[in-house]
Amino acid sequence: DADERKYLCETLKLDERTLNSALDPDEQARLEFEPEHVAMIFKRPKNYSAAELFVFRVASTGLFLFSDKLVVVLSEDVPLFEGKMYAKVASLQDLVLKIIFSSIGHFVGHLKVINSVSESLEDQINTSMHNRYLLNLFSLEKSLVYYLNAISSNARLIERLKNSSTKIGFTPENTELIDDLLIENAQCYEQAEIYSNILASMMDA
């Protein structure tokens, strides 16, 4: 709300443009260095609701890393620190990487759901060439384009984190986790690409 924005911009000195980027679903992932903090924008899958009619959307998240605190800016109220990876957090830098890691896990989970739904729709199309099923498939295909763009954008951010590891204060353990992030994100992208190609072929057929 307005008071939160005022606090973030005036008291914590967050750049207003970067803050707006953290709330913009169309913003690309990126890394920026400010005088008192490091700003990161990354992509995550938006919570799906039935009202979206088979369109899985993407949201942005802002991470603002100070020497003594981490500010997380989200456009929707979602549980952040779920899962056993948060049982042991060594530092704020460690927490940043685990939040991004969690986002990749959510993409993978959503991709499994998309694949399952597309297989169900394919079965329905085999028995009934109803336009509704074809439109649903088209929505899933569009969703995968959003996901591919977001996952690719995250890859560029993770690469920049690796290249700036000393400047951000990452430990050797953190750098190992960044390498794991790169691998997991690449595998996530490949999975999305495979599903996208299968859906595109199905739509052509």
N, C-alpha and C positions, 0 to 999 in steps of 0.2 A: 504494500500500500504506500501512500505518499510519505508517511512518517518513516517507514523503513528505508525508502529510497533516499530521503533526506539524511538519515543517520549514516547510510552507507557512503553517500557522496560527500557530505560535509564533515562528518566526524572521522570516518575511516579513509577518506580521500580516494574512494574508488572513482575511476574515470566513468562519467555518465554514459558515454558511447559504449564502453565495454560492458557496463551493467545492462544496458539495453540489449546488447548482443546475447547475453546470458539468458534472456527471456524471449529471444527471437528464434522460432523453429527453423527458419531458413538460413541462419547464420552458419558459416563454416567453422570447423574447429580451428583453434589457433592458440598461440602462446605469446604473451607480451610482458615486458619487464617495466614496472613502474618504480618510482624512487623508493617506496617503502614495502612493496609487495610484488609477487609474481601473479599475473592473471592468466588463467587457462579457461578456454571455452571448449567443451567437448560435447559429442552427440550421444544420445541414448534413446532407446525406443520409448515412445509415449505409452502410457497405460491405455490398453484397448477397451473400448466399450461397444456394445452391440449397435449403438446408434451410428457408429462409423461405417456400418454396412461393408465389412470386409476390407476396409482401408486401414492398414497399420501405419501410423504416423510416427514422426521423429521429433524429439524435443532437444533443446540445448540446455546445458548446465554450466554455471560459472563457478570456478574454484579460484579463490583469492588467497594466496598463501603469504602470510606475514611471518615474522620471526617467532611470534608467540601465539599465533592463532590462525585458524583456517575458516574462511567465510565461504559457505556454500549457498549459491543462489539458484533456486528452482522455480519454474513457472507453474508447477502443480505440487500438491502435497503428496509426496511419496515416501515410504519407509526407506531410509538410507542405509542404516548400519545393520542389515540382516545378513546372516550367514556366518559360518565358522571362521572365515578369513579375518573378521573383525575381533575375534577373541583375543588376539595379541597384536597390538599396534605399537611399534617402537618409537615413532616420531610423526610429526605433521606431514613430512615428506612421504613417509610410509603410508599414511592415511590417504593422501592424494592418489597414489598409485593404486591402492586397493579400491577406491571409489571408481576409478576408470576401469579397473579389472572387472568390477561388479557389473558395470555397464555393458562390457563385452559379453559377459555371461547372460545378461538379459537379452541381448541381440540373438545369441545362440538359442535361448529358450523360445523366443518369438518365432525364429525361423522354423523350429520344429513344429510349432503350432500352425504356421502358414503351410508347411508341407502336408501336415495331416489334413487341414481343411481343403487344400487343393485336391488331394486324393479322394476325399469324400465327394467333392463337387464333380470330379471326373466320373466317379461311379454314377452320380445322378444324371450326368449328361449322357452316359451310355444308355440309360433307360428312358430319358426324356430330354429331347433337344429344346428345352425351355430357355427363353432369353434370359430369365433371371439368373440361371446358373452360369451362363456365359458372361453376364455382366459382373457377377461375383468373381469369376476367374480374372476378368480384366482388372478389377479392383486389387486383387492379390498381386497381379503382375506389376501394377503401378506401385504398390507398397514396396516390392522388392527393389524397384528403381530408387525409391527414397532411401532404403536401407543400404544399398550398395554405395550410394553417394555419401551417406553418413559414416559408414565404416571406413571408406577410403579417406574421408576427412580426418577421422580419428587417427588413422595410420600416420598421417603427416604430423599431427600433434605429438604422437608418441616418439617419432623420429627426432623432432625438435627437442623433446624432453631429454632424450638420450644425448644429443649433441650439446645440450646446455646443462648436463648433470652436475658439473663442478659449480657453476654459477648458482644453481638452485640449491645446492647443498646435499645432493644425493650421496648416500654411502655406497660402497661396493655391493652390498646386499640389495640396495635399491636398484642399482644398475642391472643386476641379475634379474630382478623383477621386471624391469623395463624390457629386457630381452624376451622374457616370457610373454609380456604384453604384446610385443611385436608379432610373436609366433601365433598367439591365440587370436589376435585381430586378423592376421593373414588367413588363418584357417576359417575364421568366421566369414571373411569376404569370399573365399572360395566356395563355401557352402551356400551363401546367398547367390553367388553367380550360377552355380549348378541349378538351384531351384528356379532362378530367373530364366535360364535357358530352356529348362523343361517346360515351364509355363508358357514361354513364348512359342515353343514348338507346338504345344497343345492348342494354343489359341490360333496359330496358323492352320493347323489341321481342322 
